[in-house]
Amino acid sequence: MTDRDKTPNWYQGPLPERSFRSIFRWGAPDRFKHPGRGMVAMIHELLAVPTDGFDKPANLGLDLVPDQPPATLIPEHRRVLAAIVGEDNIQTDGYHRLRASYGQGMIDSLRLRSGVIENLPDVVVHPRSPEDITRIVRFCHQERIPLYVVSGRSSVTRGFEAVQGGVTLDMSTHMNKVLAINETNQTVTVQPGIFGPALETALNHAAERFGCRRNYTCGHFPQSFQFSTVGGWVATRGAGQNSTYYGKIEGLVIAQEVVTPAGTIATQPYPRQATGPDLNQILTGSEGTFGVLVEVTLKIFRHQPENTRRFSYMFRTWDQACRAAREIMQSEAGYPSVFRISDPEETDVAMQMYNLAGTPAEAALAALGYRTGEKCLLIGTADGDRRLTRAIHRNVRQVCRSYGAFPLTAFGVVQRWEHSRFLDPYLRDDLADFGVIIDTLECSVTWESLPAVHAGVREVVKAKPHTVCMTHISHFYPQGANLYFIFITRCTDREDYLRLQYTVLQAIRDYGGSASHHHGVGKAFAPWLPDQLGDSGMAVLHALKGHFDPHGIMNPGGTLGLDLTAEQRSKRWGLTPRTQEED
């Protein structure tokens, strides 16, 4: 056995309470998914990691979070908040304040591994009801106290980081219930702090739990599904992995209730209306900058897992795979549910992860001209009524065959992907323990701009030596799709990481992609939003902000580009000090 065949020294020990690692580590404390042998071999080869590179972890973050810096909350303010929610629902210790401010982005992990403590709220408050929230918002508005909202903590955009201190509301503690299922309207009404599995379990057992005639599904399964909440989905315009059929969250929201400093807004659950601009769409995606979501009504769908049909194909080239996907989406023969295409670099990794490397299937593909570094994998499912899934499956098969794709459905590729679909984020912490980062950025593109964005972003990422750049498309529309970039590189320095992130964000903008497709904007990506929306577009956001939040207390610090500092604006490549002053 060579040194590179050794099992890396992955950390699988306890997760100390109140440690930095307990904040940045993804997922359940007792759950692990370590990188497989094939992935480790790839990292050794492509990232030039030495043979002993996985022998000794760099920084596990096992130190306990110190109870500092001290909260600067005015005693009278604490008394008022405690009178609203009760003393048991107030936290001012350093650990819980830090936990309520940092998300799951790589910049959060790098800071916490280094013991960097910054941008903490002065107090974490756990509201019990909409009435509590109304009183808190009114009080913070009156006293000019910054107010942030957190629930699942899965943001990768510094979405709720309390850069101006103040109060953070944790919605997941109490505001996490299913309020009603309306089977006549086929909707569910929930509180924003409910986690994905709790919502889906309730819907899947609606007949038993709520006396419904059928069981249902929300159809929203982001990779963060197990540790994200409905409120986070709505705040960021999130997308689930089945969104090509079920839709993104903004298409699922029927009605919502939001408490703002200017008052409470409650939209009505009409399926469509012609009563001026859609307030649901104005509020959805506002990322806590207008108010606090306290209730939301979503579409639901019949739960029919017995009708799911799975399919997988291999294409000779990326171009052929993209053209086939466009034909499927524009053929008006029904949309797949899960629908994913991996580019050549990701496909080569997938061959290892799905145990296809070295099999007769790989040999057959090679013999037929499906070459390493060129071939592209497509996987997907069809969901819904069996007549629909049969028709979609048939159309996918016909289109893929017309583009010369090789069928892999019988090899169980989709089932392997389904088994690991929510586990892959666990890989990140294992690799980061040894100075290898794996991170993602994504955007929306038209079919016309897709080739340029894909090629341009890959070019700038690959300009960093010893870097892997995998790409897939996982959300499709007749008019375009998303591009999801995964880059793996050696990096332990925050500045080195941020240089790469900013370069990719600027490349996405330069080549014609959107600032985000489903991760949201937060404070991390905010400097790139004004370029996309333009001066007039940003003026609309500022006007809305001025109405809903006249004192600027809601999620301040640059979220959605609304109150960017000169330092934040300077993160965007090519922005000179003179331009900053003129802005």
Secondary structure, DSSP 4 states (H G I P E B T S, - for coil): --GGGSPP----S---TTBSHHHHS-S-TT---PPPHHHHHHHHHHS---TTTTTS-S----SBPPS-SPP---HHHHHHHHHHH-GGGEE-SHHHHHHTT--SSHHHHHHHHTT---S--SEEE---SHHHHHHHHHHHHHHT--EEEESS---SS-TT--TT-SEEEETTTT---EEEEETTTTEEEE-TT-BHHHHHHHHHTHHHHH--SS-EE-----TTGGG-BHHHHHHHT---TTHHHH--HHHHEEEEEEEETTEEEE----S---SSS-HHHHHTT-TTSS-EEEEEEEE-EE--GGG-EEEEEEESSHHHHHHHHHHHHHTTS---SSEEEE-HHHHHHHHHHTT-TTSHHHHHHHHTT--TTT-EEEEEEE-SSHHHHHHHHHHHHHHHHHTTPEE-GGGTHHHHHHHHTTTTTHHHHHHHTTTEEEEEEEEEEETTTHHHHHHHHHHHHHTSSS-EEEEEE--EETTEEEEEEEEEEE---HHHHHHHHHHHHHHHHHHT--S-SSS--TTTSGGGHHHHHHHHHHHHHHHHHHHH-TT--BSTTTGGGSS--HHHHTTSTT--HHHHHH-
